[in-house]
Amino acid sequence: MLLEIKVRKAAQHNLKKIDVNIPRNRLVIITGPSGSGKSSLAFDTLFAEGQRRYIECLSAYARQFIEQLEKPEVESIEGLSPAISVDQKTITFNPRSTVGTITEIYDLLRLFYARLGTIYCPDCEVPVSSSSQEQILEMIRERLSGQKIQILAPVVRGRKGEYHQLLERFRKKGFLRVRVDGRLHDLEEKISLDRNKKHNIEILVDELKLEEKFFSRFREAVEKSLEISDGGVVVVDERGQESYFSRKLSCPFCGRSFQPLEPRNFSFNSPYGACSHCHGLGYMTVLNEWGEVELTGNLCPVCRGQRLKKESLWVKIDGLNIHQLASLDVDHLLERLEKMDFSGPQREVAERILKEINDRLRVMKQLGLSYLDLNRPGSSLSGGEAQRIRLAAQVGARLRGILYVLDEPTIGLHQRDNGRLIRLLRQLRDAGNSIVVVEHDEQTIRSADYIIDLGPGAGENGGRVVVCGTPADILKSSGSLTACYLRGEKFIPVPASRRRPSGWLKVLGAREHNLKNIDVSFPLGVMTAVTGVSGSGKSTLVYDILYRALQKKFYRAKVQPGKHRAIEGLEQIDKVVSVDQKPIGRTPRSNPATYTGIFTHLRELFAMTPEARRRGYRPGRFSFNVHGGRCEECEGSGVKKIEMHFLPDVYVTCGRCGGRRYNKETLAVTYHGRNIADYLDMTVDEAYEYLKAHPALRRKLELLKQVGLGYLRLGQPATRLSGGEAQRIKLTRELSRRDTGRTLYLLDEPTTGLHFDDVSKLLQVLNRLVEMGNTVIIIEHNLDVIKYCDYVIDLGPEGGEEGGEVVAAGTPEEVARLEKSHTGRYLRQVLYSPEHRMLRG
């Protein structure tokens, strides 16, 4: 086997036909400025080709069910393994996804309850036991005496298949009718079943009136049903209501029968386990304005948010049902499982299942996720949490010879927990896997076996290998921006003085989730960092309580703020803005020009040219989204999709417009010798030189340049922007608005995806917002950002139930002096390092 993955002439997106050798079975970090091509190399080249080759090994039948990736622009890749991507974008927001289902721990719990759970009768609340044939006969007589009944033998329950041979066998035995999925058929007719769907098949044994004169016939029919169905009988009364009886399980008091337990009885994604009222969602649903099903905040009145059928929730182990056990956080769940004691044959079964569950729970704890419970919805997780949960699932899978590609796994992780994550990545490596990580965290970069530094700049100025080698090799490089920061030649300075608050915004009695009825004072007119270990309550305080309460006050939003007593000082602000890293648009038609308003001004400018006025063109003519000026062949998208069925869909450049999006009449109108498509294809820096004579356009383009986005193309699809790029575009939109100086800006980990140098640019932009009199509150783990802020609010001391309190509040220097603060301990190291002491004099 090759000892290296050899990539030749990689040209995906902005990569400049680079050659790179990546050592196998090593921890490899790809770093460089934002937009330098890191994701293009790691995800769009290595992962895409690794997955594509693996999928090509499957049959054509299997391939049609799998979403396939396009072949990347690369001449050749040798030594590539099957690849698994663990990034922040692929986590699902399906309302059925939970921490338990993503990590597959819930699947193991379902098996645990199916094999070792004790069934209780929901009506009598007592454990059930098996019934004898005589007891079954007596129960049917008591309930249905005098009624006309059908006696059926359940031979197939919820299984896939066509069952031709089974049906033929019963026909030959003399049976005349069969009920398939609730409908009666003659066994003589041809019964075709979909082999990919689950079916219920019951043989009709007899149909009779339950009277004394027919008792021997009734007894014979029940005996026959129990014999051919392995101990079960279904009885349908004259109203069509059916009852199931079993020789195996029934309530000793009311006689109700129960079917043997299977893992699917505990799945809220299966009709056998899901609550029939809410279909396993736990909440009620409504249709939104687009006709899509949307969850409400109202719990299902039947299952009370527990998602499962009543019968499934009455199966218990150690006094808890599966929902109650999965509601414990990781720490308490580990504790509870360790105390469980089984004897005899049960012990052997329990030991095997519990070993798998405990192993995965310990990995979650190692990744700093011990505050989460298995019922937590996947949609409520941050990008960093979601990625580490998927990483926990991969470690639990114990695969070998895999290429893992990760995207900033340190996001959302406190400095204290970084060491644990690095140890886990090394465990994956030592198990015989190759680990490629796109990362900006200094501790992780220094822990790598091999580093690939891309750059030197971003966009068109990036896409080249600046230097690659061991950390020691990188430190010797003179041309690497990353190396300059690692050597300490460049760094983000500590401000010479801290700004004083102009007022205070006070959240009183905050008690949502794990917050312990705390009072928190946010200073106004300064930059504040809200810090603390993962799960300490930062997002709950800032977003669930403060942001929602302000949305409700200023914009009459229908959102419900988290539990708190009151908020004081609201009269000192007049607007709240959340600047997150969510995409600026969900389709390729959205781009930086449309989002920032540059496109509107540009279209107006083109409509004012002599040629456009002569032709009678209005601004709408220069939009690629509406009829008139766009190319109708591709409807203004520039490409056409060709479905290939067993192969990935192919996108080809539109033959009529050549990918320019507009028809030739629109492209005939020019400004400074360039048409509208030319301007959309320009970078911000290029467009600035052409358009700086126009005040509105100059201001917007200047702002994009100031936040370090001069390399972006104006028409670059929103779907191809990183989270950091999207956030900075949003910041420029805020900066371009008329300012009152009383706005509160909220940011959640704005340094995600940012290189050391980009963090410096971002802080300068945020500083401008504060200098204008506004307030900035940042949830952050990055020490360079925390030391730069005027004020720090540190929550903790731990995550989950052991968090939710204010550990420290004050200037970074005041917090750094507190021993009990985890953040303070690490802050001390960066505040009082030699270069920072020199800087502050």
C-alpha positions in Angstrom: 0.0 0.0 0.0 1.2 3.6 -0.8 2.5 5.5 2.3 1.1 8.7 0.9 -2.0 10.1 -0.8 -0.6 11.7 -4.0 -2.8 14.6 -5.4 -1.8 15.9 -8.8 -3.0 19.1 -10.6 -5.9 19.8 -8.2 -7.9 22.7 -9.7 -11.2 22.6 -7.8 -12.6 26.2 -7.3 -9.6 28.5 -6.7 -6.9 25.8 -6.4 -4.1 26.5 -8.9 -3.4 23.0 -10.2 -1.5 22.1 -7.0 0.5 18.9 -6.3 0.5 17.7 -2.8 1.6 14.5 -1.0 -0.4 13.7 2.2 1.1 11.1 4.5 -1.3 8.2 5.3 -2.2 7.1 8.8 -1.2 10.5 10.2 -3.0 13.6 11.7 -2.7 16.2 8.9 -3.9 19.8 9.4 -4.8 22.0 6.4 -4.6 25.7 7.4 -4.3 29.1 5.7 -6.4 32.3 5.4 -10.2 32.1 4.9 -10.9 31.5 1.3 -7.4 30.2 0.5 -8.8 26.8 -0.8 -8.7 24.6 2.4 -12.2 23.2 2.0 -11.7 22.9 -1.8 -8.8 20.6 -1.2 -10.1 18.7 1.9 -13.8 18.3 1.1 -14.4 19.1 -2.6 -11.3 17.1 -3.8 -10.1 14.4 -1.3 -13.5 13.5 0.3 -15.5 13.9 -3.0 -13.2 11.6 -4.9 -12.9 9.1 -2.0 -16.6 8.8 -1.8 -17.2 8.8 -5.5 -14.8 5.9 -6.0 -16.4 3.9 -3.2 -19.9 4.5 -4.6 -18.8 3.4 -8.1 -18.0 0.0 -6.7 -21.8 -0.5 -5.9 -24.3 -1.9 -8.4 -26.2 0.4 -10.7 -29.3 -0.5 -8.7 -27.8 0.7 -5.4 -26.3 3.8 -6.9 -29.6 5.3 -8.0 -30.6 5.7 -4.3 -27.4 7.5 -3.3 -26.8 11.2 -3.8 -23.5 11.2 -5.7 -20.8 13.9 -5.8 -19.4 15.3 -9.0 -15.9 14.3 -10.1 -13.6 17.0 -8.8 -11.2 18.9 -11.1 -8.0 17.0 -10.4 -5.7 15.1 -12.8 -5.1 12.1 -10.5 -5.2 11.0 -6.8 -3.3 7.8 -5.8 -3.4 6.0 -2.5 -6.9 7.2 -1.6 -9.1 5.3 0.9 -12.9 5.3 1.3 -13.6 8.7 2.8 -16.0 9.9 5.6 -16.7 13.6 6.0 -17.4 14.9 9.5 -18.3 18.6 8.9 -20.7 21.2 10.2 -22.9 21.5 7.2 -24.1 17.8 6.8 -25.8 17.6 10.1 -29.5 17.1 9.6 -32.2 19.4 10.9 -34.8 16.6 10.6 -37.1 16.9 13.6 -36.8 13.1 14.1 -33.0 13.3 14.6 -31.8 13.3 18.2 -28.4 13.0 19.9 -29.2 9.3 20.5 -30.1 8.5 16.9 -27.1 10.4 15.5 -24.6 8.6 17.8 -26.6 5.3 17.3 -26.7 4.9 21.2 -30.5 5.0 21.0 -30.5 2.0 18.6 -28.5 0.1 21.3 -30.9 1.2 24.0 -33.8 -0.1 21.9 -32.1 -3.5 21.7 -31.4 -3.2 25.5 -35.1 -2.7 26.3 -36.3 -5.3 23.7 -34.1 -8.0 25.3 -34.1 -7.1 29.0 -37.2 -4.9 29.5 -40.1 -5.8 31.8 -43.5 -5.3 30.2 -46.1 -3.6 32.5 -49.8 -3.6 31.7 -50.7 0.1 31.1 -54.2 -0.4 32.6 -53.3 -2.4 35.7 -49.6 -1.1 36.1 -48.4 -4.7 36.9 -45.8 -6.8 35.2 -47.3 -9.1 32.5 -46.8 -12.8 32.2 -47.6 -15.5 29.6 -51.1 -17.0 29.2 -52.1 -20.6 28.8 -54.4 -21.9 26.0 -57.3 -22.3 28.5 -56.9 -18.7 29.7 -57.0 -17.4 26.2 -60.2 -19.4 25.4 -61.8 -18.1 28.6 -60.9 -14.5 27.9 -62.3 -14.6 24.4 -65.6 -16.2 25.7 -66.0 -13.6 28.4 -65.5 -10.6 26.0 -67.2 -11.8 22.8 -69.8 -14.3 23.8 -72.8 -14.3 21.4 -70.9 -12.3 18.7 -70.0 -13.4 15.2 -66.2 -13.5 15.2 -63.3 -14.2 12.8 -60.3 -16.2 14.2 -57.0 -15.5 12.4 -53.5 -16.8 12.8 -50.8 -14.1 12.5 -48.1 -15.8 10.5 -46.2 -12.6 9.3 -46.0 -9.4 11.4 -44.4 -6.3 9.8 -41.8 -8.1 7.6 -40.7 -7.3 4.1 -41.1 -9.9 1.3 -43.4 -11.4 -1.4 -44.3 -14.6 0.5 -45.4 -16.6 -2.6 -44.3 -19.9 -1.0 -45.8 -19.3 2.4 -49.2 -18.5 0.8 -49.0 -21.5 -1.4 -48.2 -23.8 1.5 -51.3 -22.7 3.4 -53.5 -23.0 0.3 -52.3 -26.7 -0.1 -53.2 -27.3 3.6 -56.8 -26.4 2.8 -57.1 -22.9 4.1 -59.4 -20.8 1.9 -58.8 -17.1 2.9 -56.0 -14.8 4.1 -56.0 -11.3 5.4 -53.0 -9.2 4.0 -52.4 -5.8 5.4 -56.0 -5.6 6.6 -57.7 -6.8 3.4 -59.2 -10.3 2.9 -58.2 -12.3 -0.2 -59.0 -15.8 -1.5 -55.9 -18.0 -1.4 -56.8 -19.2 -4.9 -56.3 -15.8 -6.4 -52.8 -14.4 -7.3 -51.6 -12.2 -4.5 -48.8 -9.8 -5.5 -46.8 -8.1 -2.7 -44.2 -5.4 -2.8 -41.0 -7.1 -1.6 -39.7 -3.7 -0.3 -42.7 -3.0 1.9 -43.5 -4.4 5.3 -46.6 -6.7 5.5 -49.0 -8.3 8.0 -50.3 -11.7 6.9 -53.0 -13.6 8.9 -54.6 -16.8 7.8 -58.4 -17.0 8.3 -58.9 -20.2 10.4 -62.6 -19.9 11.0 -65.6 -17.6 11.1 -68.4 -18.5 13.6 -70.9 -17.2 16.1 -69.5 -17.7 19.6 -72.3 -19.8 21.1 -72.3 -22.9 23.3 -73.2 -25.2 20.4 -70.1 -24.1 18.5 -67.7 -24.2 21.4 -65.8 -27.3 20.2 -65.3 -25.8 16.8 -64.2 -22.5 18.5 -61.7 -24.4 20.6 -60.3 -26.2 17.6 -59.9 -23.0 15.6 -58.0 -21.3 18.5 -55.8 -24.3 18.9 -55.0 -24.4 15.2 -54.2 -20.6 15.2 -51.9 -21.0 18.1 -50.2 -23.9 16.4 -49.5 -22.3 13.0 -48.6 -18.8 14.3 -46.2 -19.9 17.0 -48.5 -19.0 19.9 -50.7 -16.1 18.7 -54.3 -15.6 17.7 -56.2 -12.5 16.4 -59.9 -12.3 17.0 -62.1 -9.8 15.0 -65.6 -9.0 16.4 -68.6 -8.1 14.4 -67.8 -4.3 14.7 -64.4 -4.9 13.1 -62.5 -4.4 16.4 -59.6 -6.8 16.8 -57.9 -8.3 19.9 -54.5 -10.0 20.0 -54.0 -13.0 22.4 -50.7 -14.8 23.0 -49.6 -17.9 24.8 -46.5 -15.9 25.7 -47.4 -12.6 27.4 -50.6 -11.4 29.1 -51.7 -9.3 32.2 -52.5 -11.5 35.2 -55.3 -9.1 36.2 -57.2 -8.0 33.1 -55.9 -10.7 30.8 -54.7 -8.3 28.1 -52.2 -10.0 25.8 -48.9 -8.4 24.6 -46.7 -9.3 21.7 -43.0 -10.2 22.3 -40.8 -7.1 22.4 -38.7 -6.1 19.4 -36.3 -3.1 19.0 -38.8 -1.5 16.6 -41.3 -1.2 19.5 -39.1 1.6 20.9 -38.5 3.4 17.6 -40.4 6.7 17.2 -39.6 6.4 13.5 -41.6 3.1 13.1 -45.4 2.7 13.2 -44.8 -0.2 15.7 -43.4 2.2 18.3 -44.3 5.8 17.4 -47.2 7.6 19.2 -50.0 7.4 16.6 -51.3 10.9 17.5 -48.1 12.9 16.7 -46.4 10.1 14.6 -43.4 10.1 16.9 -42.6 13.8 16.7 -43.5 14.6 20.3 -45.1 17.9 19.3 -48.1 18.9 17.3 -47.7 20.1 13.7 -49.2 22.8 11.5 -49.0 23.6 7.8 -47.0 26.8 7.2 -47.7 29.4 4.4 -45.6 27.3 1.9 -47.7 24.1 2.6 -44.8 22.5 4.6 -45.3 20.6 7.8 -43.9 22.6 10.7 -43.6 21.7 14.4 -45.3 23.9 17.0 -44.2 24.4 20.6 -47.2 22.4 21.8 -46.5 19.0 23.3 -48.5 16.1 22.0 -51.5 15.6 24.4 -51.2 11.8 24.1 -47.5 11.0 24.7 -46.6 14.3 26.4 -43.5 14.7 24.2 -42.3 11.2 24.8 -42.9 10.2 21.2 -43.7 6.5 21.8 -46.9 4.5 22.2 -48.3 4.0 25.7 -47.4 0.2 25.5 -43.7 1.0 24.7 -43.5 3.5 27.6 -44.7 0.8 30.0 -41.6 -1.3 29.4 -39.1 -0.6 32.2 -35.6 -1.4 33.3 -34.6 -0.4 36.8 -37.9 1.5 37.1 -37.3 3.7 34.1 -38.8 3.6 30.6 -36.6 4.2 27.6 -37.6 7.9 27.3 -36.8 8.5 31.0 -33.4 6.8 30.7 -32.5 8.7 27.5 -33.4 12.0 29.2 -30.5 11.7 31.6 -27.4 13.6 30.6 -24.3 11.6 29.6 -22.7 11.8 33.1 -25.8 10.6 35.0 -26.6 8.0 32.3 -23.2 6.4 32.7 -23.7 6.4 36.5 -27.1 4.8 36.2 -26.0 2.1 33.8 -23.0 1.2 35.9 -25.4 0.5 38.9 -27.7 -1.8 37.0 -27.4 -5.5 38.0 -28.6 -8.5 36.1 -28.4 -12.2 37.0 -28.2 -15.5 35.1 -28.6 -15.5 31.3 -29.6 -11.8 31.4 -26.2 -10.8 32.6 -24.5 -12.1 29.5 -26.9 -10.3 27.2 -26.7 -7.0 29.3 -22.9 -7.0 29.4 -22.5 -7.1 25.6 -25.0 -4.3 25.0 -23.9 -2.1 27.9 -20.3 -2.3 26.8 -21.2 -0.8 23.4 -23.4 1.9 25.0 -20.8 2.8 27.7 -17.9 3.0 25.2 -19.8 5.6 23.1 -21.0 7.6 26.1 -17.4 7.8 27.3 -16.3 9.1 23.9 -19.0 11.8 24.2 -17.7 12.7 27.6 -14.1 12.9 26.2 -15.4 15.3 23.5 -16.8 17.7 26.2 -20.4 16.7 25.5 -21.3 15.2 28.9 -24.0 17.8 29.5 -26.1 16.6 26.6 -28.9 14.0 26.9 -29.9 11.5 24.2 -33.3 13.0 23.6 -31.9 16.4 22.7 -33.1 17.3 19.1 -30.4 17.4 16.4 -31.9 20.8 15.2 -31.0 22.4 18.6 -27.3 21.6 18.3 -24.6 24.1 17.3 -22.4 23.3 14.4 -19.5 22.3 16.7 -21.7 20.1 18.9 -23.2 18.4 15.9 -19.8 17.7 14.4 -18.4 16.2 17.6 -21.5 14.0 18.0 -20.9 12.6 14.6 -17.3 12.1 15.5 -18.3 10.2 18.6 -20.5 7.9 16.3 -17.4 7.3 14.0 -15.1 6.4 16.9 -17.8 4.0 18.2 -18.0 2.3 14.7 -14.3 1.2 15.1 -13.5 1.4 11.3 -10.0 0.9 9.9 -8.3 2.2 6.8 -10.6 5.1 6.4 -9.8 8.7 5.4 -11.6 11.0 7.9 -12.0 14.6 6.7 -13.0 17.1 9.5 -13.9 20.8 9.5 -12.8 22.7 12.5 -13.8 20.2 15.2 -12.6 22.6 17.9 -15.6 25.0 17.2 -17.7 25.5 20.4 -15.0 23.7 22.5 -13.5 25.5 25.5 -9.7 25.6 25.6 -9.8 23.2 28.6 -11.4 20.5 26.3 -9.1 20.9 23.3 -6.6 18.4 24.7 -9.2 15.7 24.9 -10.3 16.2 21.3 -6.7 16.0 20.1 -6.2 12.7 22.1 -9.3 11.3 20.4 -8.1 12.3 16.9 -4.8 10.5 17.7 -6.8 7.4 18.8 -8.5 7.4 15.4 -5.2 7.7 13.7 -3.5 5.0 15.8 -6.4 2.6 14.8 -5.1 2.7 11.2 -7.0 5.7 9.8 -5.8 8.9 8.0 -7.1 12.1 9.5 -7.3 15.3 7.5 -8.5 18.4 9.5 -9.2 21.9 8.3 -8.3 23.9 11.4 -7.3 27.4 12.7 -6.8 26.5 16.4 -3.2 27.0 17.4 -3.1 24.1 19.9 -4.5 21.7 17.3 -2.1 23.0 14.6 0.9 22.5 16.9 -0.3 18.9 17.6 -0.3 17.8 14.0 2.0 15.2 12.5 2.0 17.1 9.2 0.7 20.6 8.1 -0.3 21.9 4.7 -0.5 25.7 4.6 -2.4 27.2 1.7 -2.4 30.8 0.6 -0.8 33.2 0.4 -4.1 35.1 0.2 -7.7 34.4 -0.3 -9.9 33.7 -3.4 -7.9 34.4 -6.6 -4.9 35.3 -4.5 -4.9 31.9 -2.8 -5.1 28.3 -3.9 -1.4 27.6 -3.7 0.7 25.5 -1.3 2.7 28.0 0.7 4.6 25.4 2.7 4.0 21.8 3.9 5.8 19.6 6.4 6.0 18.9 10.1 5.2 21.7 12.6 9.0 22.3 13.0 9.3 22.8 9.2 6.4 25.2 9.1 7.9 27.4 11.8 11.0 27.9 9.7 9.0 29.2 6.7 9.5 32.9 5.9 6.6 33.2 3.4 3.8 31.7 5.6 1.3 34.0 7.3 0.4 31.1 9.6 4.1 30.7 10.6 4.3 34.4 11.5 1.5 34.0 14.0 2.8 30.7 15.4 6.3 32.2 15.9 4.7 35.2 17.7 6.0 37.7 15.1 2.4 38.7 14.4 -0.4 38.7 17.0 -3.6 40.3 18.0 -2.8 43.0 20.5 -4.4 43.6 23.9 -6.0 47.1 23.9 -4.0 49.7 25.8 -7.1 50.6 27.8 -10.6 49.2 28.4 -13.7 51.2 27.5 -16.1 52.1 30.3 -19.8 51.1 30.0 -22.4 53.8 29.2 -25.1 51.9 31.0 -26.2 48.4 31.9 -28.8 45.9 30.5 -29.8 43.5 33.3 -31.4 40.1 32.9 -32.9 39.1 36.2 -33.9 35.6 37.4 -32.7 33.7 34.3 -33.7 30.0 34.8 -34.2 28.5 31.4 -32.7 25.0 30.9 -29.7 24.8 33.3 -29.5 28.5 34.3 -29.8 28.7 38.1 -32.1 31.7 38.6 -29.2 34.1 37.9 -29.0 37.9 37.5 -26.6 39.0 34.8 -25.6 42.6 33.9 -24.5 43.3 30.3 -22.5 46.6 30.0 -23.7 48.9 27.1 -21.5 50.8 24.7 -18.6 48.2 25.0 -17.6 44.8 23.5 -18.5 41.9 25.9 -17.5 38.3 25.6 -19.7 35.6 27.1 -17.5 32.6 27.9 -17.6 29.2 29.6 -17.2 25.6 28.9 -19.6 23.8 26.5 -23.0 23.5 27.9 -22.6 26.1 30.6 -25.6 28.1 29.4 -24.1 30.8 27.2 -26.5 30.4 24.2 -29.5 29.9 26.5 -28.8 33.3 28.3 -27.9 35.3 25.2 -30.2 33.9 22.5 -33.0 32.0 24.2 -33.7 34.7 26.8 -32.1 38.1 25.9 -32.4 38.0 22.1 -36.0 36.5 22.0 -37.2 39.0 24.7 -35.7 41.9 22.6 -37.3 40.5 19.4 -40.6 40.4 21.1 -40.3 44.0 22.4 -38.9 45.7 19.3 -40.4 43.6 16.5 -43.5 42.0 18.1 -42.1 38.6 17.2 -44.1 35.6 18.2 -41.2 33.8 19.7 -41.4 32.9 23.4 -38.3 34.0 25.5 -36.7 31.5 28.0 -37.8 31.7 31.6 -36.7 34.9 33.4 -38.2 37.4 35.9 -37.4 40.7 34.1 -35.0 42.7 31.9 -34.0 46.2 33.0 -32.4 48.9 30.9 -34.3 48.2 27.6 -34.9 51.9 27.1 -31.2 52.4 26.4 -31.2 50.5 23.1 -33.5 50.7 20.1 -32.6 47.8 18.0 -31.2 44.2 18.2 -29.3 42.4 15.4 -28.1 38.8 15.5 -25.2 38.3 13.0 -24.8 34.6 12.6 -23.0 32.3 10.2 -26.0 30.9 8.4 -25.9 31.1 4.6 -27.0 34.5 3.1 -29.2 32.5 0.7 -30.4 28.9 0.1 -30.0 28.9 -3.7 -27.1 29.7 -6.1 -29.1 32.7 -7.3 -28.2 34.5 -4.0 -24.8 36.1 -4.0 -22.8 38.9 -2.3 -24.1 41.5 -4.8 -27.8 40.7 -4.2 -27.4 40.4 -0.4 -25.6 43.7 0.2 -27.7 45.7 -2.3 -24.8 46.3 -4.7 -26.8 44.5 -7.5 -29.7 46.9 -7.1 -27.4 50.0 -7.5 -25.6 48.2 -10.4 -28.8 47.5 -12.3 -29.9 51.1 -11.8 -26.6 52.3 -13.1 -26.9 50.2 -16.2 -30.5 51.4 -16.8 -29.1 55.0 -16.9 -26.6 54.3 -19.7 -27.3 55.9 -23.1 -27.7 52.5 -24.8 -30.2 51.2 -22.2 -32.2 54.4 -22.3 -32.3 54.3 -26.2 -33.6 50.7 -26.0 -36.0 51.5 -23.2 -34.5 49.1 -20.7 -35.4 49.5 -17.0 -33.4 48.1 -14.0 -35.4 44.9 -14.1 -34.0 44.1 -17.5 -30.6 43.5 -15.8 -31.9 40.9 -13.3 -31.2 37.2 -14.1 -34.2 36.2 -12.0 -37.0 37.6 -14.2 -38.2 37.3 -17.8 -36.9 39.9 -20.2 -33.2 40.2 -19.9 -32.2 36.7 -18.7 -31.4 33.8 -20.9 -34.6 31.7 -21.1 -32.8 28.5 -22.1 -31.2 28.2 -18.6 -33.6 30.6 -16.9 -30.8 32.8 -15.8 -28.8 30.2 -13.9 -26.0 29.8 -16.6 -26.0 26.0 -16.4 -28.4 23.2 -17.2 -28.9 20.0 -15.2 -28.9 16.7 -17.1 -30.2 13.7 -15.0 -28.1 10.6 -15.5 -30.1 8.2 -13.3 -27.4 5.7 -12.3 -24.6 8.3 -12.4 -24.4 11.8 -10.7 -26.4 14.5 -12.3 -24.3 16.5 -14.7 -24.4 20.3 -14.9 -23.3 21.6 -18.3 -22.8 25.3 -19.3 -25.8 26.6 -21.1 -25.2 26.4 -24.8 -27.1 29.6 -25.7 -25.6 32.1 -23.2 -22.3 30.3 -22.5 -22.8 30.6 -18.7 -23.3 34.4 -18.8 -27.0 34.1 -17.6 -28.3 37.0 -19.9 -29.5 37.1 -23.5 -27.3 38.9 -26.1 -29.5 42.0 -26.2 -28.9 42.7 -22.5 -25.2 41.9 -22.8 -24.9 44.5 -25.6 -25.4 47.3 -22.9 -22.0 48.2 -21.4 -20.6 50.6 -18.8 -16.9 51.4 -19.0 -16.7 48.8 -21.7 -18.0 46.0 -19.5 -21.5 44.4 -19.5 -23.5 43.3 -16.4 -22.2 39.7 -16.6 -18.6 41.0 -16.6 -19.3 43.0 -13.4 -20.8 39.9 -11.6 -17.7 38.0 -12.5 -15.4 40.6 -11.0 -13.8 40.4 -7.5 -14.7 43.2 -5.0 -11.3 44.7 -5.5 -11.7 44.8 -9.3 -15.2 46.2 -9.2 -14.1 48.9 -6.8 -11.7 50.4 -9.4 -14.5 50.6 -12.0 -17.3 51.9 -9.6 -15.6 54.1 -7.0 -17.0 57.2 -8.7 -20.5 56.3 -7.4 -20.9 57.0 -3.6 -23.4 54.3 -2.8 -21.5 51.6 -4.6 -18.1 52.9 -3.3 -19.3 52.7 0.3 -20.6 49.1 0.0 -17.5 47.9 -1.8 -15.2 49.6 0.6 -16.8 47.8 3.5 -16.4 44.5 1.8 -12.7 45.3 1.3 -12.3 46.4 4.9 -13.6 43.0 6.3 -11.1 41.2 4.1 -13.5 40.1 1.4 -11.8 41.9 -1.5 -11.1 38.5 -3.2 -14.8 37.5 -3.4 -16.6 37.6 -6.8 -19.7 39.7 -6.7 -21.8 36.9 -8.4 -20.3 34.0 -6.3 -23.2 31.7 -5.4 -24.2 31.9 -1.7 -24.0 28.1 -1.5 -20.3 28.3 -2.1 -19.5 30.8 0.7 -18.0 29.6 4.0 -19.8 30.4 7.3 -17.1 33.0 8.2 -17.6 34.7 4.8 -21.4 34.8 5.1 -21.1 36.4 8.6 -18.7 39.1 7.4 -21.0 39.9 4.5 -23.9 40.3 7.0 -21.6 42.6 9.1 -21.0 44.9 6.1 -24.7 45.2 5.5 -25.1 46.3 9.1 -22.3 48.8 8.8 -23.8 50.3 5.7 -27.1 51.1 7.4 -27.8 54.5 9.0 -26.7 54.2 12.6 -28.4 55.4 15.8 -25.6 54.3 18.0 -28.0 52.4 20.2 -28.0 49.0 18.5 -27.2 45.7 20.3 -25.3 43.3 18.1 -25.2 39.6 19.1 -22.6 37.2 17.6 -22.2 33.4 18.2 -18.6 32.3 17.7 -17.8 34.7 14.9 -14.2 33.4 14.5 -15.5 30.1 13.1 -13.6 29.4 9.9 -11.3 32.4 10.4 -7.5 32.4 10.2 -5.5 34.4 12.9 -5.2 37.2 10.3 -8.9 37.2 9.6 -9.7 37.3 13.3 -7.7 40.5 13.5 -9.7 42.0 10.6 -13.0 40.9 12.2 -12.1 42.6 15.5 -11.4 45.8 13.7 -14.9 45.8 12.2 -16.6 45.0 15.5 -14.5 47.7 17.1 -15.9 50.2 14.6 -19.5 49.3 15.6 -18.6 49.9 19.3 -16.8 53.2 18.5 -20.1 54.4 17.0 -21.8 53.9 20.4 -23.3 50.5 19.8 -23.0 47.4 22.0 -21.5 44.1 20.9 -22.0 40.8 22.8 -20.0 37.8 21.5 -20.3 34.2 22.6 -16.7 33.0 22.1 -13.9 30.5 23.1 -11.1 32.1 21.1 -8.7 33.7 23.6 -7.6 36.4 21.1 -11.1 37.7 20.9 -11.8 37.4 24.7 -8.6 39.3 25.6 -9.6 42.1 23.1 -13.1 42.6 24.7 -13.7 45.3 27.3 -15.8 43.0 29.6 -16.1 39.2 30.1 -19.0 37.3 31.6 -17.9 33.7 32.4 -20.6 31.1 33.0 -20.0 27.6 34.5 -18.3 26.2 36.4 -19.0 23.1 34.3 -21.6 22.1 31.6 -25.2 20.8 32.0 -26.6 20.6 35.6 -23.2 21.6 37.0 -23.3 24.9 35.0 -25.7 27.8 34.7 -24.0 30.1 37.2 -22.0 33.3 36.8 -18.4 32.3 37.7 -16.8 35.6 37.0 -17.7 39.0 35.5 -15.3 42.0 34.8 -12.5 43.1 32.6 -10.3 40.3 31.1 -7.6 41.2 33.7 -10.1 40.8 36.6 -11.4 37.5 35.3 -7.8 36.3 34.7 -7.1 36.7 38.4 -9.8 34.3 39.5 -8.6 30.7 40.1 -12.1 29.2 40.0 -12.7 30.3 36.4 -11.5 27.8 33.7 -11.5 30.7 31.2 -9.5 32.9 33.6 -6.8 30.3 33.8 -6.2 30.3 30.0 -6.7 34.0 29.7 -3.9 34.6 32.2 -1.5 32.9 29.8 -2.3 35.1 26.8 -2.7 38.4 28.7 0.7 38.2 30.4 2.8 36.5 27.7 6.1 38.4 27.1 5.1 40.0 23.7 1.8 41.4 25.2 3.6 42.9 28.2 6.0 44.6 25.9 3.2 46.0 23.7 1.3 47.5 26.7 4.5 49.0 28.0 
